């Protein structure tokens, strides 16, 4: 009996099925892995902001936070947010070094960008709650908690607040700041000063 060397049809189908399974698992896992890596960079960026804000308070301003203009302060006091747009932060002698815009420019320069490329925007708001550990009422924070990624690269800076999980709650110290960012993989990262 003459036996031919080669693969049977079943062996070929089995090899192709295994290769297809490996291919499918790899290409479904890679996007999640990349998103996780970008979220890790975002967490590091939020932590960098918290650390730089603490440095600002310690070194430059006797514990005070960067200032808002009178008009900006009235917006924040009314429960709204002031947006410091990352793409409009340019060197300017008109900006005070103790303003939020001056702090952004002085401490972060041109390289403070989301891993996707665009520069971060800051939404600065006040918690406006007198009772510590109660959730901060703010329309922008409510949108953050109920929205999905992308969040337009907005970093939420809540004055007079601390983190409680993925939300900001009122702090007894009005110089405390909670910094929040919505992550691509889901959830919100919050860091305290």
C-alpha positions in Angstrom: 0.0 0.0 0.0 1.4 3.3 -1.1 1.1 6.0 1.6 1.4 9.7 0.6 3.0 12.3 2.9 0.9 15.4 3.6 -1.9 16.8 5.8 -5.4 15.6 5.9 -8.3 18.0 5.3 -9.2 17.8 9.0 -5.7 18.8 10.1 -5.7 21.8 7.8 -9.1 23.0 9.1 -8.0 22.5 12.7 -4.8 24.6 12.1 -6.8 27.3 10.4 -9.3 27.4 13.2 -6.7 27.7 15.9 -4.9 30.5 13.9 -8.2 32.3 13.4 -8.9 32.1 17.2 -5.5 33.5 18.1 -5.9 36.2 15.5 -9.4 37.2 16.8 -8.3 37.2 20.5 -5.2 39.3 19.6 -7.1 42.0 17.7 -10.0 42.2 20.2 -7.5 42.6 23.1 -5.2 45.1 21.6 -7.6 48.1 21.5 -8.5 47.6 25.2 -4.8 47.3 26.0 -4.1 50.6 24.1 -7.0 52.3 25.9 -5.7 51.2 29.2 -2.3 52.5 28.4 -3.7 55.9 27.4 -5.8 56.0 30.6 -2.6 55.3 32.6 -1.0 58.4 31.0 -4.2 60.4 31.8 -4.0 59.4 35.5 -0.4 60.5 35.5 -1.3 63.8 34.0 -4.0 64.4 36.7 -1.5 63.5 39.4 1.0 65.9 37.8 -1.6 68.7 38.0 -2.3 67.9 41.6 1.4 67.9 42.5 2.1 71.2 40.6 -0.9 72.8 42.3 0.5 71.8 45.7 3.9 73.2 44.6 2.2 76.5 43.6 0.4 76.7 46.9 3.5 76.0 48.9 6.1 78.0 47.0 4.4 81.0 45.5 1.2 81.9 47.2 1.3 81.1 50.9 -1.2 78.2 50.5 -3.6 80.1 48.3 -4.9 78.8 45.0 -4.4 80.5 41.6 -6.8 83.4 41.3 -9.8 84.0 39.0 -10.7 87.4 37.7 -13.7 89.1 39.3 -16.0 88.1 36.4 -14.7 84.5 36.5 -15.1 84.3 40.3 -18.8 85.4 40.0 -19.4 82.7 37.4 -17.8 80.1 39.8 -19.8 81.4 42.7 -23.0 81.0 40.7 -22.3 77.3 40.3 -21.0 77.4 36.8 -17.5 76.6 35.5 -14.8 78.7 34.0 -13.0 77.1 31.1 -9.3 77.6 30.6 -8.9 76.3 27.0 -5.6 74.5 26.5 -5.3 75.5 22.9 -5.5 79.2 23.7 -2.8 79.2 26.4 0.0 81.3 24.9 2.7 83.3 26.5 1.3 86.7 27.4 2.5 89.5 29.5 -1.1 90.4 30.2 -1.6 87.2 32.3 -0.8 87.3 36.0 1.5 84.5 37.1 -1.0 83.8 40.0 -4.0 83.5 37.7 -5.3 80.0 36.6 -4.2 80.8 33.0 -0.8 82.0 34.2 -0.5 78.8 36.3 -1.4 76.7 33.3 1.2 78.5 31.1 3.9 78.6 33.7 3.7 75.1 35.0 2.6 73.1 32.0 3.7 75.0 28.9 3.1 73.4 25.5 3.4 69.7 26.4 0.4 69.2 28.6 -1.7 67.2 26.2 -4.0 64.2 26.3 -2.4 61.0 24.8 -4.8 61.4 21.8 -3.0 64.7 21.0 -5.2 67.7 22.0 -4.2 69.9 24.9 -6.2 69.5 28.1 -8.9 72.1 28.9 -9.5 73.0 32.6 -13.0 73.5 33.9 -12.6 75.3 37.2 -15.6 75.3 39.6 -16.4 75.6 43.3 -18.1 72.9 45.3 -20.5 75.5 46.8 -21.5 73.1 49.7 -21.1 74.0 53.3 -21.5 70.5 54.8 -18.3 68.4 54.4 -18.6 65.1 52.6 -21.7 66.0 50.7 -21.6 65.7 46.9 -20.7 68.9 45.0 -23.7 70.2 43.0 -22.5 71.4 39.6 -24.0 70.8 36.1 -20.6 70.1 34.6 -19.8 67.5 37.3 -23.2 65.9 36.7 -22.4 65.6 33.0 -19.1 64.1 33.8 -20.6 61.4 35.9 -23.3 60.6 33.3 -21.5 60.9 30.1 -19.3 58.6 28.0 -15.8 59.1 26.7 -14.6 61.3 24.9 -15.1 64.1 27.4 -13.6 66.8 25.1 -10.3 66.6 27.0 -11.8 68.5 30.0 -10.1 68.2 33.4 -12.5 69.2 36.1 -10.9 71.2 38.9 -13.3 71.5 41.9 -12.2 74.0 44.5 -13.2 73.3 48.1 -13.6 69.6 47.5 -11.9 66.2 47.9 -12.3 62.9 46.1 -14.7 60.3 47.3 -14.3 57.4 44.8 -15.2 58.9 41.4 -17.0 62.0 42.7 -16.1 65.2 44.4 -17.5 66.0 47.8 -17.3 69.2 49.9 -14.2 69.7 52.1 -14.0 71.7 55.3 -10.9 73.3 53.8 -11.6 75.7 50.9 -8.0 75.4 49.7 -8.4 71.7 48.9 -9.0 70.7 45.3 -10.4 67.6 43.7 -9.3 67.0 40.1 -11.4 64.7 37.9 -11.0 63.2 34.5 -13.2 60.7 32.6 -11.3 57.7 31.4 -11.6 56.0 28.0 -11.8 52.6 29.6 -14.7 53.7 31.8 -15.0 55.5 35.1 -13.7 58.7 36.4 -10.2 59.2 37.9 -10.1 61.7 40.9 -7.0 63.0 42.6 -6.7 65.4 45.6 -4.3 68.2 46.4 
